[in-house]
Amino acid sequence: MTDKIRLGIVFGGRSGEHEVSLMSAASVINAVDKKKYEVICIGITKEGEWLLFEGEPEDIENGCWEKQAREMLKGDSQKFGLDIMGPFGLKARADIVFPVLHGPYGEDGTIQGLFEMADIPYVGAGVLGSSAAMDKACSKIIFEQVNLPICKYKVILRSDIKKDREKTVSIIEEKFQYPVFVKPANLGSSVGITKAHHRDEFEDALLEACRHDRKIIIEEFVNCREIESSVIGNDDLLAAAVGETISSKVFYDY
């Protein structure tokens, strides 16, 4: 019997940011106060399979965790079998879950909704906040409604690009000066993002963004500093110290 809080750390996932999640999870596990928390590692494969893992953080970061987790499951199916919603699921194994997931199926409210339905306490934003923040087109509409200043942008659909790419390019060139940023609406960590300096780069950028999402955002380039802060809390909010992101490349990526 232990007085430690059982902290379930969920990592991996089906999104294009799977590898980023592995690095983040390893960092979180290394930083957790082991005197206070018993860490339960739950990995989600790119195919969406949930696996219990007992191993080292570096094996999560380098991707070896999945093979090891399958071997553990084969050796002891009762201990390592993970029925998400059943008697051996997350609720029975963890007191609270920390979804260290990036992108769709992790930051977009979907897994948060699963935790809500299963009545499992979890770390991070709720369903609505996660969903609205993940969809950057939706975020911009919300920002505009509360009069936050945002850069000039336009949302286009993959279907419109496929239907008439030349027309789409012309519409954007009428509205924007190069360079422009092209990004999938529902990804992060710079996946699928391009800074296009001319038409050829822009057309390639559209195709790259379309690989990741059906909704694409075009943004004007703003030469500015990138400032960030974290906010925690529900009714009573606490903001962290302000930091500045300094990139060694054309723009910040992982």
TORKOL-4160 file (C-alpha; in steps of 0.2 Angstrom, whole numbers, padded with zeros to 4 digits, m for minus):
254
<pt num="1" X="0000" Y="0000" Z="0000"/>
<pt num="2" X="0007" Y="0017" Z="m0005"/>
<pt num="3" X="0001" Y="0035" Z="m0001"/>
<pt num="4" X="0008" Y="0041" Z="m0018"/>
<pt num="5" X="m0004" Y="0048" Z="m0031"/>
<pt num="6" X="m0005" Y="0036" Z="m0046"/>
<pt num="7" X="m0001" Y="0048" Z="m0060"/>
<pt num="8" X="m0005" Y="0040" Z="m0077"/>
<pt num="9" X="0006" Y="0048" Z="m0091"/>
<pt num="10" X="m0002" Y="0045" Z="m0108"/>
<pt num="11" X="0010" Y="0048" Z="m0123"/>
<pt num="12" X="0012" Y="0044" Z="m0142"/>
<pt num="13" X="m0005" Y="0044" Z="m0151"/>
<pt num="14" X="m0011" Y="0044" Z="m0169"/>
<pt num="15" X="m0007" Y="0061" Z="m0174"/>
<pt num="16" X="0008" Y="0067" Z="m0185"/>
<pt num="17" X="0016" Y="0074" Z="m0169"/>
<pt num="18" X="0018" Y="0056" Z="m0162"/>
<pt num="19" X="0037" Y="0058" Z="m0160"/>
<pt num="20" X="0036" Y="0075" Z="m0152"/>
<pt num="21" X="0024" Y="0067" Z="m0139"/>
<pt num="22" X="0037" Y="0054" Z="m0135"/>
<pt num="23" X="0050" Y="0067" Z="m0131"/>
<pt num="24" X="0038" Y="0077" Z="m0120"/>
<pt num="25" X="0033" Y="0062" Z="m0110"/>
<pt num="26" X="0051" Y="0058" Z="m0107"/>
<pt num="27" X="0054" Y="0075" Z="m0100"/>
<pt num="28" X="0039" Y="0075" Z="m0089"/>
<pt num="29" X="0043" Y="0058" Z="m0082"/>
<pt num="30" X="0061" Y="0064" Z="m0078"/>
<pt num="31" X="0054" Y="0079" Z="m0069"/>
<pt num="32" X="0040" Y="0071" Z="m0059"/>
<pt num="33" X="0043" Y="0070" Z="m0040"/>
<pt num="34" X="0044" Y="0052" Z="m0038"/>
<pt num="35" X="0042" Y="0054" Z="m0019"/>
<pt num="36" X="0024" Y="0061" Z="m0022"/>
<pt num="37" X="0019" Y="0052" Z="m0038"/>
<pt num="38" X="0019" Y="0034" Z="m0044"/>
<pt num="39" X="0021" Y="0035" Z="m0063"/>
<pt num="40" X="0010" Y="0024" Z="m0073"/>
<pt num="41" X="0015" Y="0025" Z="m0092"/>
<pt num="42" X="0002" Y="0022" Z="m0105"/>
<pt num="43" X="0008" Y="0023" Z="m0123"/>
<pt num="44" X="m0004" Y="0025" Z="m0138"/>
<pt num="45" X="0003" Y="0018" Z="m0155"/>
<pt num="46" X="0001" Y="0027" Z="m0171"/>
<pt num="47" X="m0012" Y="0014" Z="m0175"/>
<pt num="48" X="m0022" Y="0019" Z="m0159"/>
<pt num="49" X="m0018" Y="0004" Z="m0148"/>
<pt num="50" X="m0016" Y="0007" Z="m0130"/>
<pt num="51" X="m0001" Y="m0001" Z="m0121"/>
<pt num="52" X="0005" Y="m0001" Z="m0103"/>
<pt num="53" X="0024" Y="0002" Z="m0102"/>
<pt num="54" X="0036" Y="m0001" Z="m0088"/>
<pt num="55" X="0053" Y="0004" Z="m0093"/>
<pt num="56" X="0065" Y="0019" Z="m0094"/>
<pt num="57" X="0060" Y="0036" Z="m0101"/>
<pt num="58" X="0074" Y="0036" Z="m0114"/>
<pt num="59" X="0066" Y="0021" Z="m0122"/>
<pt num="60" X="0050" Y="0031" Z="m0124"/>
<pt num="61" X="0060" Y="0045" Z="m0132"/>
<pt num="62" X="0069" Y="0034" Z="m0144"/>
<pt num="63" X="0054" Y="0024" Z="m0149"/>
<pt num="64" X="0059" Y="0007" Z="m0142"/>
<pt num="65" X="0044" Y="0007" Z="m0129"/>
<pt num="66" X="0032" Y="0000" Z="m0141"/>
<pt num="67" X="0042" Y="m0016" Z="m0144"/>
<pt num="68" X="0046" Y="m0018" Z="m0126"/>
<pt num="69" X="0027" Y="m0015" Z="m0121"/>
<pt num="70" X="0021" Y="m0029" Z="m0132"/>
<pt num="71" X="0034" Y="m0041" Z="m0125"/>
<pt num="72" X="0028" Y="m0036" Z="m0107"/>
<pt num="73" X="0010" Y="m0039" Z="m0113"/>
<pt num="74" X="0015" Y="m0056" Z="m0120"/>
<pt num="75" X="0024" Y="m0061" Z="m0104"/>
<pt num="76" X="0009" Y="m0056" Z="m0092"/>
<pt num="77" X="m0007" Y="m0052" Z="m0101"/>
<pt num="78" X="m0016" Y="m0050" Z="m0085"/>
<pt num="79" X="m0005" Y="m0037" Z="m0078"/>
<pt num="80" X="m0001" Y="m0027" Z="m0094"/>
<pt num="81" X="m0018" Y="m0030" Z="m0103"/>
<pt num="82" X="m0026" Y="m0012" Z="m0104"/>
<pt num="83" X="m0045" Y="m0011" Z="m0106"/>
<pt num="84" X="m0047" Y="0008" Z="m0107"/>
<pt num="85" X="m0065" Y="0008" Z="m0100"/>
<pt num="86" X="m0065" Y="m0009" Z="m0091"/>
<pt num="87" X="m0060" Y="m0015" Z="m0074"/>
<pt num="88" X="m0042" Y="m0015" Z="m0079"/>
<pt num="89" X="m0043" Y="0002" Z="m0087"/>
<pt num="90" X="m0036" Y="0019" Z="m0083"/>
<pt num="91" X="m0048" Y="0022" Z="m0069"/>
<pt num="92" X="m0043" Y="0007" Z="m0060"/>
<pt num="93" X="m0024" Y="0010" Z="m0062"/>
<pt num="94" X="m0022" Y="0029" Z="m0060"/>
<pt num="95" X="m0029" Y="0042" Z="m0049"/>
<pt num="96" X="m0026" Y="0056" Z="m0062"/>
<pt num="97" X="m0021" Y="0056" Z="m0080"/>
<pt num="98" X="m0009" Y="0068" Z="m0088"/>
<pt num="99" X="m0011" Y="0067" Z="m0107"/>
<pt num="100" X="0006" Y="0072" Z="m0114"/>
<pt num="101" X="m0001" Y="0071" Z="m0132"/>
<pt num="102" X="0002" Y="0083" Z="m0146"/>
<pt num="103" X="m0010" Y="0087" Z="m0160"/>
<pt num="104" X="m0026" Y="0078" Z="m0165"/>
<pt num="105" X="m0033" Y="0065" Z="m0154"/>
<pt num="106" X="m0023" Y="0072" Z="m0139"/>
<pt num="107" X="m0025" Y="0091" Z="m0139"/>
<pt num="108" X="m0041" Y="0093" Z="m0148"/>
<pt num="109" X="m0054" Y="0088" Z="m0135"/>
<pt num="110" X="m0056" Y="0071" Z="m0140"/>
<pt num="111" X="m0046" Y="0062" Z="m0127"/>
<pt num="112" X="m0052" Y="0075" Z="m0114"/>
<pt num="113" X="m0070" Y="0070" Z="m0119"/>
<pt num="114" X="m0066" Y="0051" Z="m0116"/>
<pt num="115" X="m0059" Y="0055" Z="m0098"/>
<pt num="116" X="m0075" Y="0066" Z="m0095"/>
<pt num="117" X="m0086" Y="0051" Z="m0100"/>
<pt num="118" X="m0076" Y="0039" Z="m0089"/>
<pt num="119" X="m0075" Y="0051" Z="m0074"/>
<pt num="120" X="m0056" Y="0051" Z="m0074"/>
<pt num="121" X="m0048" Y="0067" Z="m0067"/>
<pt num="122" X="m0035" Y="0074" Z="m0080"/>
<pt num="123" X="m0022" Y="0087" Z="m0082"/>
<pt num="124" X="m0024" Y="0102" Z="m0094"/>
<pt num="125" X="m0038" Y="0111" Z="m0103"/>
<pt num="126" X="m0056" Y="0104" Z="m0104"/>
<pt num="127" X="m0065" Y="0098" Z="m0120"/>
<pt num="128" X="m0071" Y="0115" Z="m0126"/>
<pt num="129" X="m0054" Y="0124" Z="m0123"/>
<pt num="130" X="m0044" Y="0110" Z="m0131"/>
<pt num="131" X="m0055" Y="0109" Z="m0146"/>
<pt num="132" X="m0056" Y="0128" Z="m0149"/>
<pt num="133" X="m0037" Y="0130" Z="m0147"/>
<pt num="134" X="m0033" Y="0116" Z="m0158"/>
<pt num="135" X="m0043" Y="0122" Z="m0173"/>
<pt num="136" X="m0033" Y="0138" Z="m0177"/>
<pt num="137" X="m0047" Y="0144" Z="m0188"/>
<pt num="138" X="m0059" Y="0143" Z="m0174"/>
<pt num="139" X="m0047" Y="0151" Z="m0162"/>
<pt num="140" X="m0046" Y="0167" Z="m0174"/>
<pt num="141" X="m0064" Y="0169" Z="m0175"/>
<pt num="142" X="m0065" Y="0169" Z="m0155"/>
<pt num="143" X="m0051" Y="0181" Z="m0154"/>
<pt num="144" X="m0059" Y="0193" Z="m0166"/>
<pt num="145" X="m0075" Y="0192" Z="m0156"/>
<pt num="146" X="m0067" Y="0198" Z="m0141"/>
<pt num="147" X="m0057" Y="0211" Z="m0151"/>
<pt num="148" X="m0039" Y="0204" Z="m0149"/>
<pt num="149" X="m0028" Y="0210" Z="m0162"/>
<pt num="150" X="m0023" Y="0196" Z="m0174"/>
<pt num="151" X="m0013" Y="0196" Z="m0191"/>
<pt num="152" X="m0022" Y="0195" Z="m0207"/>
<pt num="153" X="m0027" Y="0178" Z="m0212"/>
<pt num="154" X="m0038" Y="0167" Z="m0224"/>
<pt num="155" X="m0045" Y="0150" Z="m0222"/>
<pt num="156" X="m0046" Y="0139" Z="m0237"/>
<pt num="157" X="m0052" Y="0121" Z="m0240"/>
<pt num="158" X="m0042" Y="0106" Z="m0247"/>
<pt num="159" X="m0057" Y="0103" Z="m0259"/>
<pt num="160" X="m0056" Y="0120" Z="m0266"/>
<pt num="161" X="m0037" Y="0118" Z="m0269"/>
<pt num="162" X="m0040" Y="0102" Z="m0278"/>
<pt num="163" X="m0054" Y="0109" Z="m0288"/>
<pt num="164" X="m0045" Y="0124" Z="m0294"/>
<pt num="165" X="m0027" Y="0127" Z="m0287"/>
<pt num="166" X="m0024" Y="0142" Z="m0299"/>
<pt num="167" X="m0039" Y="0151" Z="m0294"/>
<pt num="168" X="m0035" Y="0148" Z="m0275"/>
<pt num="169" X="m0017" Y="0155" Z="m0278"/>
<pt num="170" X="m0024" Y="0170" Z="m0287"/>
<pt num="171" X="m0036" Y="0174" Z="m0273"/>
<pt num="172" X="m0022" Y="0173" Z="m0260"/>
<pt num="173" X="m0010" Y="0184" Z="m0270"/>
<pt num="174" X="m0024" Y="0197" Z="m0272"/>
<pt num="175" X="m0025" Y="0198" Z="m0253"/>
<pt num="176" X="m0007" Y="0195" Z="m0247"/>
<pt num="177" X="0010" Y="0200" Z="m0251"/>
<pt num="178" X="0024" Y="0187" Z="m0250"/>
<pt num="179" X="0030" Y="0180" Z="m0239"/>
<pt num="180" X="0016" Y="0171" Z="m0231"/>
<pt num="181" X="0014" Y="0157" Z="m0219"/>
<pt num="182" X="0004" Y="0141" Z="m0224"/>
<pt num="183" X="m0002" Y="0129" Z="m0211"/>
<pt num="184" X="m0014" Y="0115" Z="m0207"/>
<pt num="185" X="m0028" Y="0122" Z="m0196"/>
<pt num="186" X="m0027" Y="0107" Z="m0184"/>
<pt num="187" X="m0009" Y="0103" Z="m0181"/>
<pt num="188" X="0005" Y="0110" Z="m0170"/>
<pt num="189" X="0024" Y="0109" Z="m0167"/>
<pt num="190" X="0026" Y="0117" Z="m0185"/>
<pt num="191" X="0021" Y="0100" Z="m0193"/>
<pt num="192" X="0015" Y="0104" Z="m0211"/>
<pt num="193" X="0020" Y="0123" Z="m0209"/>
<pt num="194" X="0029" Y="0132" Z="m0223"/>
<pt num="195" X="0035" Y="0150" Z="m0225"/>
<pt num="196" X="0032" Y="0154" Z="m0244"/>
<pt num="197" X="0042" Y="0168" Z="m0252"/>
<pt num="198" X="0035" Y="0166" Z="m0269"/>
<pt num="199" X="0022" Y="0157" Z="m0280"/>
<pt num="200" X="0031" Y="0141" Z="m0283"/>
<pt num="201" X="0035" Y="0139" Z="m0264"/>
<pt num="202" X="0017" Y="0144" Z="m0260"/>
<pt num="203" X="0010" Y="0130" Z="m0272"/>
<pt num="204" X="0021" Y="0117" Z="m0264"/>
<pt num="205" X="0016" Y="0123" Z="m0247"/>
<pt num="206" X="m0002" Y="0121" Z="m0251"/>
<pt num="207" X="0001" Y="0103" Z="m0256"/>
<pt num="208" X="0011" Y="0100" Z="m0240"/>
<pt num="209" X="m0002" Y="0107" Z="m0228"/>
<pt num="210" X="m0016" Y="0097" Z="m0237"/>
<pt num="211" X="m0007" Y="0081" Z="m0232"/>
<pt num="212" X="m0011" Y="0085" Z="m0214"/>
<pt num="213" X="m0028" Y="0093" Z="m0214"/>
<pt num="214" X="m0044" Y="0097" Z="m0225"/>
<pt num="215" X="m0043" Y="0115" Z="m0218"/>
<pt num="216" X="m0028" Y="0127" Z="m0222"/>
<pt num="217" X="m0024" Y="0144" Z="m0215"/>
<pt num="218" X="m0014" Y="0157" Z="m0224"/>
<pt num="219" X="m0007" Y="0171" Z="m0213"/>
<pt num="220" X="0003" Y="0186" Z="m0217"/>
<pt num="221" X="0021" Y="0187" Z="m0212"/>
<pt num="222" X="0023" Y="0198" Z="m0196"/>
<pt num="223" X="0041" Y="0203" Z="m0192"/>
<pt num="224" X="0040" Y="0202" Z="m0173"/>
<pt num="225" X="0046" Y="0194" Z="m0157"/>
<pt num="226" X="0037" Y="0178" Z="m0150"/>
<pt num="227" X="0032" Y="0180" Z="m0132"/>
<pt num="228" X="0024" Y="0166" Z="m0122"/>
<pt num="229" X="0016" Y="0162" Z="m0106"/>
<pt num="230" X="0007" Y="0148" Z="m0097"/>
<pt num="231" X="m0009" Y="0150" Z="m0087"/>
<pt num="232" X="m0016" Y="0137" Z="m0075"/>
<pt num="233" X="m0032" Y="0137" Z="m0065"/>
<pt num="234" X="m0051" Y="0137" Z="m0068"/>
<pt num="235" X="m0060" Y="0151" Z="m0058"/>
<pt num="236" X="m0044" Y="0158" Z="m0050"/>
<pt num="237" X="m0030" Y="0160" Z="m0064"/>
<pt num="238" X="m0012" Y="0160" Z="m0062"/>
<pt num="239" X="0000" Y="0166" Z="m0076"/>
<pt num="240" X="0018" Y="0160" Z="m0077"/>
<pt num="241" X="0033" Y="0172" Z="m0080"/>
<pt num="242" X="0034" Y="0178" Z="m0098"/>
<pt num="243" X="0047" Y="0170" Z="m0109"/>
<pt num="244" X="0053" Y="0174" Z="m0127"/>
<pt num="245" X="0056" Y="0160" Z="m0140"/>
<pt num="246" X="0072" Y="0163" Z="m0150"/>
<pt num="247" X="0073" Y="0152" Z="m0166"/>
<pt num="248" X="0089" Y="0147" Z="m0174"/>
<pt num="249" X="0080" Y="0144" Z="m0191"/>
<pt num="250" X="0068" Y="0153" Z="m0202"/>
<pt num="251" X="0054" Y="0150" Z="m0190"/>
<pt num="252" X="0053" Y="0140" Z="m0173"/>
<pt num="253" X="0050" Y="0121" Z="m0175"/>
<pt num="254" X="0054" Y="0106" Z="m0165"/>
